[in-house]
Amino acid sequence: MQWLYLIAFVLGTTLPLSQLFPFLMTYGLDVPLLFRQLFQTHASAFFGLDVIVSSFVLWLFVFSEGRRLRMKNLWLYVLCNLLVGVSSALPLFLFFRERKVQGR
């Protein structure tokens, strides 16, 4: 199962970034514009708010489960979440969590 998590991490990183890079090439790091576009419609706001809440829940999970299992570098998953998203950070955390549980 852990290798499926790794595949999900690769997809969850490359697919979102494939949409972010064209925005950055066109507008640069214009965070206010990014958020205006994110919340421009009810449909996009639905997805935006879903990801924001999911990110917060992910951080709670990473720190509670990571401390319980004595995993190191928990900040890495939060950074991954902030730079890409839940689709990247969650499978990466699950990959390393699985390795920890299996004693590797």
Secondary structure, 3 states (H helix, E strand, C coil): CHHHHHHHHHHHHHHHHHHHHHHHHHHCCCHHHHHHHHCCCHHHHHHHHHHHHHHHHHHHHHHHHHHHCCCCCCHHHHHHHHHCCHHHHHHHHHHHHHHHHCCC
